[in-house]
Amino acid sequence: MKEELKVLFYLKKNQVKANGLCSIMGLITIGQSMAQFSAKIEAEPSKWDAKVGRMTGKSNHALQVNRQKSI
């Protein structure tokens, strides 16, 4: 039996904080099992690319978020 591993990063857009940022959440799926976690990072919803799970642009904030997420 072959188990498939998937990792997804998404924004928790239903809870926007006072500073206008949303929390980045992670979802790991192995076969039928799922685990969700908070990445403890915040991102701007307007600059989040859902297809690739990263922030777009070259601003300092976008680069910092993308670096932290990839570790």
PQR file of N, CA, C, O and H, with PARSE charges and radii, in Angstrom:
ATOM      1  N   MET A   1       0.841  -1.178   0.000 -0.4000 1.5000
ATOM      2  CA  MET A   1       0.000   0.000   0.000 -0.0000 2.0000
ATOM      3  C   MET A   1       0.889   1.245   0.000  0.5500 1.7000
ATOM      4  O   MET A   1       1.830   1.353   0.787 -0.5500 1.4000
ATOM      5  N   LYS A   2       0.577   2.168  -0.885 -0.4000 1.5000
ATOM      6  CA  LYS A   2       1.390   3.375  -1.041 -0.0000 2.0000
ATOM      7  C   LYS A   2       0.707   4.545  -0.348  0.5500 1.7000
ATOM      8  O   LYS A   2      -0.440   4.870  -0.655 -0.5500 1.4000
ATOM      9  H   LYS A   2      -0.187   2.081  -1.524  0.4000 1.0000
ATOM     10  N   GLU A   3       1.411   5.180   0.590 -0.4000 1.5000
ATOM     11  CA  GLU A   3       0.900   6.352   1.303 -0.0000 2.0000
ATOM     12  C   GLU A   3       1.381   7.610   0.579  0.5500 1.7000
ATOM     13  O   GLU A   3       2.533   7.682   0.152 -0.5500 1.4000
ATOM     14  H   GLU A   3       2.343   4.916   0.839  0.4000 1.0000
ATOM     15  N   GLU A   4       0.512   8.581   0.446 -0.4000 1.5000
ATOM     16  CA  GLU A   4       0.867   9.830  -0.218 -0.0000 2.0000
ATOM     17  C   GLU A   4       1.028  10.928   0.824  0.5500 1.7000
ATOM     18  O   GLU A   4       0.187  11.077   1.711 -0.5500 1.4000
ATOM     19  H   GLU A   4      -0.424   8.522   0.793  0.4000 1.0000
ATOM     20  N   LEU A   5       2.105  11.693   0.715 -0.4000 1.5000
ATOM     21  CA  LEU A   5       2.401  12.788   1.628 -0.0000 2.0000
ATOM     22  C   LEU A   5       2.109  14.109   0.929  0.5500 1.7000
ATOM     23  O   LEU A   5       2.603  14.354  -0.172 -0.5500 1.4000
ATOM     24  H   LEU A   5       2.788  11.572  -0.006  0.4000 1.0000
ATOM     25  N   LYS A   6       1.309  14.959   1.564 -0.4000 1.5000
ATOM     26  CA  LYS A   6       1.004  16.286   1.040 -0.0000 2.0000
ATOM     27  C   LYS A   6       1.220  17.316   2.138  0.5500 1.7000
ATOM     28  O   LYS A   6       0.870  17.082   3.295 -0.5500 1.4000
ATOM     29  H   LYS A   6       0.908  14.760   2.459  0.4000 1.0000
ATOM     30  N   VAL A   7       1.802  18.465   1.771 -0.4000 1.5000
ATOM     31  CA  VAL A   7       1.998  19.572   2.699 -0.0000 2.0000
ATOM     32  C   VAL A   7       1.380  20.808   2.063  0.5500 1.7000
ATOM     33  O   VAL A   7       1.673  21.132   0.912 -0.5500 1.4000
ATOM     34  H   VAL A   7       2.086  18.655   0.832  0.4000 1.0000
ATOM     35  N   LEU A   8       0.525  21.498   2.811 -0.4000 1.5000
ATOM     36  CA  LEU A   8      -0.174  22.669   2.302 -0.0000 2.0000
ATOM     37  C   LEU A   8      -0.062  23.798   3.322  0.5500 1.7000
ATOM     38  O   LEU A   8      -0.268  23.586   4.517 -0.5500 1.4000
ATOM     39  H   LEU A   8       0.287  21.235   3.746  0.4000 1.0000
ATOM     40  N   PHE A   9       0.262  24.991   2.848 -0.4000 1.5000
ATOM     41  CA  PHE A   9       0.255  26.182   3.689 -0.0000 2.0000
ATOM     42  C   PHE A   9      -0.870  27.080   3.213  0.5500 1.7000
ATOM     43  O   PHE A   9      -1.031  27.291   2.011 -0.5500 1.4000
ATOM     44  H   PHE A   9       0.430  25.164   1.877  0.4000 1.0000
ATOM     45  N   TYR A  10      -1.656  27.615   4.150 -0.4000 1.5000
ATOM     46  CA  TYR A  10      -2.781  28.476   3.792 -0.0000 2.0000
ATOM     47  C   TYR A  10      -2.957  29.554   4.849  0.5500 1.7000
ATOM     48  O   TYR A  10      -2.437  29.447   5.959 -0.5500 1.4000
ATOM     49  H   TYR A  10      -1.526  27.444   5.127  0.4000 1.0000
ATOM     50  N   LEU A  11      -3.704  30.603   4.482 -0.4000 1.5000
ATOM     51  CA  LEU A  11      -3.987  31.697   5.412 -0.0000 2.0000
ATOM     52  C   LEU A  11      -5.301  31.440   6.130  0.5500 1.7000
ATOM     53  O   LEU A  11      -6.254  30.919   5.550 -0.5500 1.4000
ATOM     54  H   LEU A  11      -4.126  30.690   3.579  0.4000 1.0000
ATOM     55  N   LYS A  12      -5.334  31.808   7.378 -0.4000 1.5000
ATOM     56  CA  LYS A  12      -6.559  31.731   8.166 -0.0000 2.0000
ATOM     57  C   LYS A  12      -7.275  33.076   8.012  0.5500 1.7000
ATOM     58  O   LYS A  12      -7.233  33.921   8.906 -0.5500 1.4000
ATOM     59  H   LYS A  12      -4.561  32.232   7.850  0.4000 1.0000
ATOM     60  N   LYS A  13      -7.938  33.257   6.851 -0.4000 1.5000
ATOM     61  CA  LYS A  13      -8.512  34.552   6.480 -0.0000 2.0000
ATOM     62  C   LYS A  13      -9.741  34.930   7.292  0.5500 1.7000
ATOM     63  O   LYS A  13     -10.129  36.098   7.305 -0.5500 1.4000
ATOM     64  H   LYS A  13      -7.972  32.570   6.125  0.4000 1.0000
ATOM     65  N   ASN A  14     -10.357  33.981   7.964 -0.4000 1.5000
ATOM     66  CA  ASN A  14     -11.557  34.320   8.741 -0.0000 2.0000
ATOM     67  C   ASN A  14     -11.217  35.017  10.058  0.5500 1.7000
ATOM     68  O   ASN A  14     -12.119  35.490  10.749 -0.5500 1.4000
ATOM     69  H   ASN A  14     -10.042  33.032   7.954  0.4000 1.0000
ATOM     70  N   GLN A  15      -9.934  35.088  10.418 -0.4000 1.5000
ATOM     71  CA  GLN A  15      -9.505  35.781  11.633 -0.0000 2.0000
ATOM     72  C   GLN A  15      -8.385  36.765  11.305  0.5500 1.7000
ATOM     73  O   GLN A  15      -7.207  36.480  11.518 -0.5500 1.4000
ATOM     74  H   GLN A  15      -9.202  34.703   9.856  0.4000 1.0000
ATOM     75  N   VAL A  16      -8.772  37.921  10.785 -0.4000 1.5000
ATOM     76  CA  VAL A  16      -7.799  38.973  10.474 -0.0000 2.0000
ATOM     77  C   VAL A  16      -7.487  39.728  11.759  0.5500 1.7000
ATOM     78  O   VAL A  16      -8.395  40.129  12.487 -0.5500 1.4000
ATOM     79  H   VAL A  16      -9.729  38.153  10.611  0.4000 1.0000
ATOM     80  N   LYS A  17      -6.214  39.919  12.031 -0.4000 1.5000
ATOM     81  CA  LYS A  17      -5.797  40.612  13.254 -0.0000 2.0000
ATOM     82  C   LYS A  17      -5.910  42.123  13.074  0.5500 1.7000
ATOM     83  O   LYS A  17      -6.138  42.604  11.964 -0.5500 1.4000
ATOM     84  H   LYS A  17      -5.477  39.594  11.439  0.4000 1.0000
ATOM     85  N   ALA A  18      -5.753  42.858  14.146 -0.4000 1.5000
ATOM     86  CA  ALA A  18      -5.907  44.315  14.129 -0.0000 2.0000
ATOM     87  C   ALA A  18      -4.900  44.987  13.207  0.5500 1.7000
ATOM     88  O   ALA A  18      -5.187  46.052  12.661 -0.5500 1.4000
ATOM     89  H   ALA A  18      -5.568  42.468  15.047  0.4000 1.0000
ATOM     90  N   ASN A  19      -3.717  44.386  13.022 -0.4000 1.5000
ATOM     91  CA  ASN A  19      -2.702  44.969  12.144 -0.0000 2.0000
ATOM     92  C   ASN A  19      -2.943  44.632  10.668  0.5500 1.7000
ATOM     93  O   ASN A  19      -2.151  45.033   9.815 -0.5500 1.4000
ATOM     94  H   ASN A  19      -3.484  43.520  13.466  0.4000 1.0000
ATOM     95  N   GLY A  20      -4.019  43.903  10.350 -0.4000 1.5000
ATOM     96  CA  GLY A  20      -4.370  43.575   8.970 -0.0000 2.0000
ATOM     97  C   GLY A  20      -3.734  42.306   8.446  0.5500 1.7000
ATOM     98  O   GLY A  20      -3.899  41.972   7.273 -0.5500 1.4000
ATOM     99  H   GLY A  20      -4.662  43.577  11.042  0.4000 1.0000
ATOM    100  N   LEU A  21      -3.007  41.586   9.297 -0.4000 1.5000
ATOM    101  CA  LEU A  21      -2.341  40.357   8.875 -0.0000 2.0000
ATOM    102  C   LEU A  21      -3.136  39.128   9.303  0.5500 1.7000
ATOM    103  O   LEU A  21      -3.922  39.185  10.250 -0.5500 1.4000
ATOM    104  H   LEU A  21      -2.874  41.857  10.251  0.4000 1.0000
ATOM    105  N   CYS A  22      -2.927  38.017   8.599 -0.4000 1.5000
ATOM    106  CA  CYS A  22      -3.575  36.742   8.924 -0.0000 2.0000
ATOM    107  C   CYS A  22      -2.502  35.712   9.272  0.5500 1.7000
ATOM    108  O   CYS A  22      -1.370  35.802   8.797 -0.5500 1.4000
ATOM    109  H   CYS A  22      -2.289  37.971   7.830  0.4000 1.0000
ATOM    110  N   SER A  23      -2.856  34.753  10.086 -0.4000 1.5000
ATOM    111  CA  SER A  23      -1.926  33.690  10.470 -0.0000 2.0000
ATOM    112  C   SER A  23      -1.772  32.692   9.326  0.5500 1.7000
ATOM    113  O   SER A  23      -2.724  32.399   8.604 -0.5500 1.4000
ATOM    114  H   SER A  23      -3.776  34.680  10.472  0.4000 1.0000
ATOM    115  N   ILE A  24      -0.549  32.176   9.177 -0.4000 1.5000
ATOM    116  CA  ILE A  24      -0.287  31.113   8.212 -0.0000 2.0000
ATOM    117  C   ILE A  24      -0.440  29.788   8.936  0.5500 1.7000
ATOM    118  O   ILE A  24       0.150  29.572   9.994 -0.5500 1.4000
ATOM    119  H   ILE A  24       0.225  32.414   9.764  0.4000 1.0000
ATOM    120  N   MET A  25      -1.234  28.910   8.357 -0.4000 1.5000
ATOM    121  CA  MET A  25      -1.479  27.589   8.921 -0.0000 2.0000
ATOM    122  C   MET A  25      -0.881  26.537   7.996  0.5500 1.7000
ATOM    123  O   MET A  25      -0.709  26.782   6.802 -0.5500 1.4000
ATOM    124  H   MET A  25      -1.714  29.085   7.497  0.4000 1.0000
ATOM    125  N   GLY A  26      -0.570  25.386   8.536 -0.4000 1.5000
ATOM    126  CA  GLY A  26      -0.037  24.285   7.750 -0.0000 2.0000
ATOM    127  C   GLY A  26      -0.923  23.065   7.893  0.5500 1.7000
ATOM    128  O   GLY A  26      -1.569  22.869   8.922 -0.5500 1.4000
ATOM    129  H   GLY A  26      -0.710  25.187   9.506  0.4000 1.0000
ATOM    130  N   LEU A  27      -0.949  22.253   6.860 -0.4000 1.5000
ATOM    131  CA  LEU A  27      -1.733  21.021   6.859 -0.0000 2.0000
ATOM    132  C   LEU A  27      -0.875  19.919   6.255  0.5500 1.7000
ATOM    133  O   LEU A  27      -0.437  20.025   5.109 -0.5500 1.4000
ATOM    134  H   LEU A  27      -0.425  22.412   6.024  0.4000 1.0000
ATOM    135  N   ILE A  28      -0.635  18.866   7.024 -0.4000 1.5000
ATOM    136  CA  ILE A  28       0.116  17.711   6.544 -0.0000 2.0000
ATOM    137  C   ILE A  28      -0.850  16.550   6.420  0.5500 1.7000
ATOM    138  O   ILE A  28      -1.576  16.235   7.362 -0.5500 1.4000
ATOM    139  H   ILE A  28      -0.991  18.781   7.954  0.4000 1.0000
ATOM    140  N   THR A  29      -0.858  15.908   5.250 -0.4000 1.5000
ATOM    141  CA  THR A  29      -1.729  14.765   5.007 -0.0000 2.0000
ATOM    142  C   THR A  29      -0.865  13.579   4.604  0.5500 1.7000
ATOM    143  O   THR A  29      -0.060  13.669   3.677 -0.5500 1.4000
ATOM    144  H   THR A  29      -0.268  16.164   4.484  0.4000 1.0000
ATOM    145  N   ILE A  30      -1.039  12.475   5.306 -0.4000 1.5000
ATOM    146  CA  ILE A  30      -0.378  11.218   4.960 -0.0000 2.0000
ATOM    147  C   ILE A  30      -1.473  10.173   4.837  0.5500 1.7000
ATOM    148  O   ILE A  30      -2.073   9.772   5.834 -0.5500 1.4000
ATOM    149  H   ILE A  30      -1.693  12.403   6.059  0.4000 1.0000
ATOM    150  N   GLY A  31      -1.730   9.733   3.609 -0.4000 1.5000
ATOM    151  CA  GLY A  31      -2.823   8.801   3.377 -0.0000 2.0000
ATOM    152  C   GLY A  31      -4.142   9.436   3.779  0.5500 1.7000
ATOM    153  O   GLY A  31      -4.541  10.443   3.195 -0.5500 1.4000
ATOM    154  H   GLY A  31      -1.242  10.059   2.799  0.4000 1.0000
ATOM    155  N   GLN A  32      -4.825   8.871   4.759 -0.4000 1.5000
ATOM    156  CA  GLN A  32      -6.095   9.397   5.249 -0.0000 2.0000
ATOM    157  C   GLN A  32      -5.937  10.232   6.518  0.5500 1.7000
ATOM    158  O   GLN A  32      -6.916  10.808   6.994 -0.5500 1.4000
ATOM    159  H   GLN A  32      -4.501   8.052   5.233  0.4000 1.0000
ATOM    160  N   SER A  33      -4.726  10.310   7.077 -0.4000 1.5000
ATOM    161  CA  SER A  33      -4.481  11.049   8.318 -0.0000 2.0000
ATOM    162  C   SER A  33      -4.101  12.497   8.015  0.5500 1.7000
ATOM    163  O   SER A  33      -3.342  12.767   7.084 -0.5500 1.4000
ATOM    164  H   SER A  33      -3.931   9.843   6.690  0.4000 1.0000
ATOM    165  N   MET A  34      -4.639  13.428   8.812 -0.4000 1.5000
ATOM    166  CA  MET A  34      -4.343  14.843   8.641 -0.0000 2.0000
ATOM    167  C   MET A  34      -3.906  15.441   9.969  0.5500 1.7000
ATOM    168  O   MET A  34      -4.369  15.030  11.034 -0.5500 1.4000
ATOM    169  H   MET A  34      -5.256  13.209   9.568  0.4000 1.0000
ATOM    170  N   ALA A  35      -3.005  16.420   9.890 -0.4000 1.5000
ATOM    171  CA  ALA A  35      -2.584  17.182  11.070 -0.0000 2.0000
ATOM    172  C   ALA A  35      -2.466  18.643  10.666  0.5500 1.7000
ATOM    173  O   ALA A  35      -1.838  18.963   9.658 -0.5500 1.4000
ATOM    174  H   ALA A  35      -2.630  16.754   9.026  0.4000 1.0000
ATOM    175  N   GLN A  36      -3.072  19.533  11.456 -0.4000 1.5000
ATOM    176  CA  GLN A  36      -3.001  20.961  11.208 -0.0000 2.0000
ATOM    177  C   GLN A  36      -2.141  21.603  12.283  0.5500 1.7000
ATOM    178  O   GLN A  36      -2.096  21.139  13.423 -0.5500 1.4000
ATOM    179  H   GLN A  36      -3.583  19.272  12.275  0.4000 1.0000
ATOM    180  N   PHE A  37      -1.457  22.682  11.902 -0.4000 1.5000
ATOM    181  CA  PHE A  37      -0.619  23.392  12.859 -0.0000 2.0000
ATOM    182  C   PHE A  37      -0.503  24.850  12.452  0.5500 1.7000
ATOM    183  O   PHE A  37      -0.727  25.207  11.296 -0.5500 1.4000
ATOM    184  H   PHE A  37      -1.493  23.059  10.976  0.4000 1.0000
ATOM    185  N   SER A  38      -0.151  25.681  13.413 -0.4000 1.5000
ATOM    186  CA  SER A  38       0.100  27.093  13.145 -0.0000 2.0000
ATOM    187  C   SER A  38       1.595  27.264  12.902  0.5500 1.7000
ATOM    188  O   SER A  38       2.415  26.731  13.649 -0.5500 1.4000
ATOM    189  H   SER A  38       0.031  25.391  14.352  0.4000 1.0000
ATOM    190  N   ALA A  39       1.946  28.007  11.860 -0.4000 1.5000
ATOM    191  CA  ALA A  39       3.350  28.252  11.555 -0.0000 2.0000
ATOM    192  C   ALA A  39       3.904  29.408  12.387  0.5500 1.7000
ATOM    193  O   ALA A  39       5.098  29.699  12.318 -0.5500 1.4000
ATOM    194  H   ALA A  39       1.279  28.440  11.253  0.4000 1.0000
ATOM    195  N   LYS A  40       3.049  30.072  13.174 -0.4000 1.5000
ATOM    196  CA  LYS A  40       3.442  31.204  14.014 -0.0000 2.0000
ATOM    197  C   LYS A  40       4.036  32.346  13.184  0.5500 1.7000
ATOM    198  O   LYS A  40       4.935  33.057  13.635 -0.5500 1.4000
ATOM    199  H   LYS A  40       2.079  29.836  13.230  0.4000 1.0000
ATOM    200  N   ILE A  41       3.517  32.506  11.963 -0.4000 1.5000
ATOM    201  CA  ILE A  41       3.940  33.566  11.056 -0.0000 2.0000
ATOM    202  C   ILE A  41       2.678  34.255  10.551  0.5500 1.7000
ATOM    203  O   ILE A  41       1.638  33.614  10.401 -0.5500 1.4000
ATOM    204  H   ILE A  41       2.788  31.929  11.596  0.4000 1.0000
ATOM    205  N   GLU A  42       2.764  35.554  10.290 -0.4000 1.5000
ATOM    206  CA  GLU A  42       1.621  36.304   9.775 -0.0000 2.0000
ATOM    207  C   GLU A  42       1.952  36.862   8.404  0.5500 1.7000
ATOM    208  O   GLU A  42       3.104  37.194   8.124 -0.5500 1.4000
ATOM    209  H   GLU A  42       3.609  36.075  10.413  0.4000 1.0000
ATOM    210  N   ALA A  43       0.928  36.967   7.533 -0.4000 1.5000
ATOM    211  CA  ALA A  43       1.118  37.467   6.175 -0.0000 2.0000
ATOM    212  C   ALA A  43      -0.051  38.345   5.769  0.5500 1.7000
ATOM    213  O   ALA A  43      -1.145  38.248   6.326 -0.5500 1.4000
ATOM    214  H   ALA A  43      -0.008  36.697   7.760  0.4000 1.0000
ATOM    215  N   GLU A  44       0.201  39.210   4.781 -0.4000 1.5000
ATOM    216  CA  GLU A  44      -0.852  40.056   4.233 -0.0000 2.0000
ATOM    217  C   GLU A  44      -1.717  39.231   3.281  0.5500 1.7000
ATOM    218  O   GLU A  44      -1.187  38.580   2.380 -0.5500 1.4000
ATOM    219  H   GLU A  44       1.090  39.289   4.329  0.4000 1.0000
ATOM    220  N   PRO A  45      -3.027  39.246   3.463 -0.5600 1.5000
ATOM    221  CA  PRO A  45      -3.901  38.452   2.596  0.2800 2.0000
ATOM    222  C   PRO A  45      -3.834  38.867   1.125  0.5500 1.7000
ATOM    223  O   PRO A  45      -3.980  38.020   0.244 -0.5500 1.4000
ATOM    224  N   SER A  46      -3.615  40.149   0.845 -0.4000 1.5000
ATOM    225  CA  SER A  46      -3.590  40.615  -0.540 -0.0000 2.0000
ATOM    226  C   SER A  46      -2.342  40.146  -1.295  0.5500 1.7000
ATOM    227  O   SER A  46      -2.347  40.107  -2.525 -0.5500 1.4000
ATOM    228  H   SER A  46      -3.496  40.837   1.561  0.4000 1.0000
ATOM    229  N   LYS A  47      -1.286  39.792  -0.578 -0.4000 1.5000
ATOM    230  CA  LYS A  47      -0.041  39.372  -1.222 -0.0000 2.0000
ATOM    231  C   LYS A  47       0.205  37.871  -1.124  0.5500 1.7000
ATOM    232  O   LYS A  47       1.294  37.407  -1.461 -0.5500 1.4000
ATOM    233  H   LYS A  47      -1.282  39.823   0.421  0.4000 1.0000
ATOM    234  N   TRP A  48      -0.776  37.108  -0.673 -0.4000 1.5000
ATOM    235  CA  TRP A  48      -0.622  35.667  -0.516 -0.0000 2.0000
ATOM    236  C   TRP A  48      -1.031  34.969  -1.804  0.5500 1.7000
ATOM    237  O   TRP A  48      -2.119  35.219  -2.322 -0.5500 1.4000
ATOM    238  H   TRP A  48      -1.661  37.485  -0.400  0.4000 1.0000
ATOM    239  N   ASP A  49      -0.176  34.099  -2.326 -0.4000 1.5000
ATOM    240  CA  ASP A  49      -0.475  33.312  -3.519 -0.0000 2.0000
ATOM    241  C   ASP A  49      -0.868  31.911  -3.068  0.5500 1.7000
ATOM    242  O   ASP A  49      -0.019  31.136  -2.628 -0.5500 1.4000
ATOM    243  H   ASP A  49       0.707  33.896  -1.905  0.4000 1.0000
ATOM    244  N   ALA A  50      -2.150  31.586  -3.178 -0.4000 1.5000
ATOM    245  CA  ALA A  50      -2.663  30.317  -2.666 -0.0000 2.0000
ATOM    246  C   ALA A  50      -2.168  29.120  -3.470  0.5500 1.7000
ATOM    247  O   ALA A  50      -2.033  28.028  -2.917 -0.5500 1.4000
ATOM    248  H   ALA A  50      -2.840  32.216  -3.536  0.4000 1.0000
ATOM    249  N   LYS A  51      -1.894  29.298  -4.757 -0.4000 1.5000
ATOM    250  CA  LYS A  51      -1.443  28.169  -5.583 -0.0000 2.0000
ATOM    251  C   LYS A  51      -0.090  27.634  -5.140  0.5500 1.7000
ATOM    252  O   LYS A  51       0.124  26.422  -5.119 -0.5500 1.4000
ATOM    253  H   LYS A  51      -2.003  30.185  -5.206  0.4000 1.0000
ATOM    254  N   VAL A  52       0.814  28.523  -4.789 -0.4000 1.5000
ATOM    255  CA  VAL A  52       2.154  28.084  -4.396 -0.0000 2.0000
ATOM    256  C   VAL A  52       2.368  28.131  -2.888  0.5500 1.7000
ATOM    257  O   VAL A  52       3.379  27.624  -2.401 -0.5500 1.4000
ATOM    258  H   VAL A  52       0.640  29.508  -4.806  0.4000 1.0000
ATOM    259  N   GLY A  53       1.442  28.725  -2.136 -0.4000 1.5000
ATOM    260  CA  GLY A  53       1.552  28.774  -0.684 -0.0000 2.0000
ATOM    261  C   GLY A  53       2.650  29.687  -0.199  0.5500 1.7000
ATOM    262  O   GLY A  53       3.312  29.391   0.796 -0.5500 1.4000
ATOM    263  H   GLY A  53       0.621  29.136  -2.532  0.4000 1.0000
ATOM    264  N   ARG A  54       2.855  30.801  -0.893 -0.4000 1.5000
ATOM    265  CA  ARG A  54       3.906  31.761  -0.541 -0.0000 2.0000
ATOM    266  C   ARG A  54       3.393  33.168  -0.773  0.5500 1.7000
ATOM    267  O   ARG A  54       2.370  33.370  -1.427 -0.5500 1.4000
ATOM    268  H   ARG A  54       2.317  31.042  -1.701  0.4000 1.0000
ATOM    269  N   MET A  55       4.116  34.143  -0.227 -0.4000 1.5000
ATOM    270  CA  MET A  55       3.799  35.546  -0.500 -0.0000 2.0000
ATOM    271  C   MET A  55       4.467  35.961  -1.800  0.5500 1.7000
ATOM    272  O   MET A  55       5.557  35.491  -2.127 -0.5500 1.4000
ATOM    273  H   MET A  55       4.947  33.979   0.304  0.4000 1.0000
ATOM    274  N   THR A  56       3.807  36.846  -2.538 -0.4000 1.5000
ATOM    275  CA  THR A  56       4.380  37.374  -3.765 -0.0000 2.0000
ATOM    276  C   THR A  56       5.088  38.683  -3.456  0.5500 1.7000
ATOM    277  O   THR A  56       4.844  39.301  -2.420 -0.5500 1.4000
ATOM    278  H   THR A  56       2.922  37.228  -2.271  0.4000 1.0000
ATOM    279  N   GLY A  57       5.958  39.098  -4.351 -0.4000 1.5000
ATOM    280  CA  GLY A  57       6.638  40.374  -4.189 -0.0000 2.0000
ATOM    281  C   GLY A  57       8.018  40.225  -3.591  0.5500 1.7000
ATOM    282  O   GLY A  57       8.424  39.144  -3.165 -0.5500 1.4000
ATOM    283  H   GLY A  57       6.156  38.596  -5.193  0.4000 1.0000
ATOM    284  N   LYS A  58       8.729  41.339  -3.570 -0.4000 1.5000
ATOM    285  CA  LYS A  58      10.104  41.368  -3.074 -0.0000 2.0000
ATOM    286  C   LYS A  58      10.268  42.292  -1.875  0.5500 1.7000
ATOM    287  O   LYS A  58      11.382  42.713  -1.561 -0.5500 1.4000
ATOM    288  H   LYS A  58       8.399  42.217  -3.917  0.4000 1.0000
ATOM    289  N   SER A  59       9.171  42.608  -1.209 -0.4000 1.5000
ATOM    290  CA  SER A  59       9.273  43.463  -0.028 -0.0000 2.0000
ATOM    291  C   SER A  59      10.000  42.713   1.089  0.5500 1.7000
ATOM    292  O   SER A  59      10.087  41.485   1.073 -0.5500 1.4000
ATOM    293  H   SER A  59       8.266  42.267  -1.464  0.4000 1.0000
ATOM    294  N   ASN A  60      10.513  43.458   2.043 -0.4000 1.5000
ATOM    295  CA  ASN A  60      11.219  42.826   3.161 -0.0000 2.0000
ATOM    296  C   ASN A  60      10.330  41.849   3.911  0.5500 1.7000
ATOM    297  O   ASN A  60      10.769  40.764   4.293 -0.5500 1.4000
ATOM    298  H   ASN A  60      10.443  44.455   2.056  0.4000 1.0000
ATOM    299  N   HIS A  61       9.076  42.238   4.119 -0.4000 1.5000
ATOM    300  CA  HIS A  61       8.145  41.360   4.843 -0.0000 2.0000
ATOM    301  C   HIS A  61       7.895  40.070   4.068  0.5500 1.7000
ATOM    302  O   HIS A  61       7.896  38.989   4.657 -0.5500 1.4000
ATOM    303  H   HIS A  61       8.720  43.120   3.809  0.4000 1.0000
ATOM    304  N   ALA A  62       7.679  40.166   2.750 -0.4000 1.5000
ATOM    305  CA  ALA A  62       7.429  38.976   1.932 -0.0000 2.0000
ATOM    306  C   ALA A  62       8.635  38.047   1.935  0.5500 1.7000
ATOM    307  O   ALA A  62       8.481  36.834   2.078 -0.5500 1.4000
ATOM    308  H   ALA A  62       7.678  41.043   2.271  0.4000 1.0000
ATOM    309  N   LEU A  63       9.820  38.595   1.780 -0.4000 1.5000
ATOM    310  CA  LEU A  63      11.028  37.764   1.792 -0.0000 2.0000
ATOM    311  C   LEU A  63      11.230  37.096   3.142  0.5500 1.7000
ATOM    312  O   LEU A  63      11.619  35.929   3.208 -0.5500 1.4000
ATOM    313  H   LEU A  63       9.945  39.581   1.664  0.4000 1.0000
ATOM    314  N   GLN A  64      10.970  37.828   4.216 -0.4000 1.5000
ATOM    315  CA  GLN A  64      11.127  37.264   5.557 -0.0000 2.0000
ATOM    316  C   GLN A  64      10.139  36.119   5.791  0.5500 1.7000
ATOM    317  O   GLN A  64      10.516  35.073   6.320 -0.5500 1.4000
ATOM    318  H   GLN A  64      10.654  38.775   4.163  0.4000 1.0000
ATOM    319  N   VAL A  65       8.885  36.313   5.401 -0.4000 1.5000
ATOM    320  CA  VAL A  65       7.869  35.260   5.579 -0.0000 2.0000
ATOM    321  C   VAL A  65       8.226  34.033   4.772  0.5500 1.7000
ATOM    322  O   VAL A  65       8.147  32.916   5.284 -0.5500 1.4000
ATOM    323  H   VAL A  65       8.579  37.163   4.972  0.4000 1.0000
ATOM    324  N   ASN A  66       8.621  34.214   3.512 -0.4000 1.5000
ATOM    325  CA  ASN A  66       8.961  33.071   2.668 -0.0000 2.0000
ATOM    326  C   ASN A  66      10.187  32.328   3.179  0.5500 1.7000
ATOM    327  O   ASN A  66      10.253  31.104   3.063 -0.5500 1.4000
ATOM    328  H   ASN A  66       8.685  35.121   3.097  0.4000 1.0000
ATOM    329  N   ARG A  67      11.143  33.030   3.733 -0.4000 1.5000
ATOM    330  CA  ARG A  67      12.323  32.367   4.310 -0.0000 2.0000
ATOM    331  C   ARG A  67      11.969  31.574   5.559  0.5500 1.7000
ATOM    332  O   ARG A  67      12.422  30.442   5.729 -0.5500 1.4000
ATOM    333  H   ARG A  67      11.089  34.024   3.827  0.4000 1.0000
ATOM    334  N   GLN A  68      11.163  32.163   6.431 -0.4000 1.5000
ATOM    335  CA  GLN A  68      10.785  31.475   7.679 -0.0000 2.0000
ATOM    336  C   GLN A  68       9.963  30.233   7.371  0.5500 1.7000
ATOM    337  O   GLN A  68      10.120  29.209   8.036 -0.5500 1.4000
ATOM    338  H   GLN A  68      10.795  33.082   6.293  0.4000 1.0000
ATOM    339  N   LYS A  69       9.101  30.307   6.389 -0.4000 1.5000
ATOM    340  CA  LYS A  69       8.215  29.204   6.068 -0.0000 2.0000
ATOM    341  C   LYS A  69       8.975  28.030   5.473  0.5500 1.7000
ATOM    342  O   LYS A  69       8.564  26.881   5.636 -0.5500 1.4000
ATOM    343  H   LYS A  69       8.974  31.139   5.849  0.4000 1.0000
ATOM    344  N   SER A  70      10.075  28.303   4.787 -0.4000 1.5000
ATOM    345  CA  SER A  70      10.792  27.233   4.095 -0.0000 2.0000
ATOM    346  C   SER A  70      11.717  26.436   5.014  0.5500 1.7000
ATOM    347  O   SER A  70      12.255  25.408   4.602 -0.5500 1.4000
ATOM    348  H   SER A  70      10.409  29.236   4.655  0.4000 1.0000
ATOM    349  N   ILE A  71      11.904  26.886   6.225 -0.4000 1.5000
ATOM    350  CA  ILE A  71      12.805  26.172   7.161 -0.0000 2.0000
ATOM    351  C   ILE A  71      12.114  24.966   7.739  0.5500 1.7000
ATOM    352  O   ILE A  71      12.703  24.242   8.541 -0.5500 1.4000
ATOM    353  H   ILE A  71      11.467  27.721   6.559  0.4000 1.0000
TER
END
